[in-house]
Amino acid sequence: MGELVSIDRIRDEKAEAERERMVSTLESLLSRAKAGELIGVCFGAIAVDRQSVTVGALKLDQCGAHELVGISVMLADHIADAVRS
């Protein structure tokens, strides 16, 4: 007889893997910032309750505002492409 598989368990496992990937990526960015490898960052975050968002841009003096604007456009394009895929 086959093993019963809970759909909720599969969803939970997928959510955990996605969460781990998100945390790993953020930790990698933090490591790069600590190592002095970044001069600017643009970000957006959505809370799990979907009632609050955080958006921002952080930069060092050597990073121009035009660079943040450019990277924000690239980010918007990347998100649009990802949603279409």
Secondary structure, 3 states (H helix, E strand, C coil): CCCCCCHHHHHHHHHHHHHHHHHHHHHHHHHHHHCCCCCEEEEEEECCCCCCEEEEEEECCCCCHHHHHHHHHHHHHHHHHHHHC
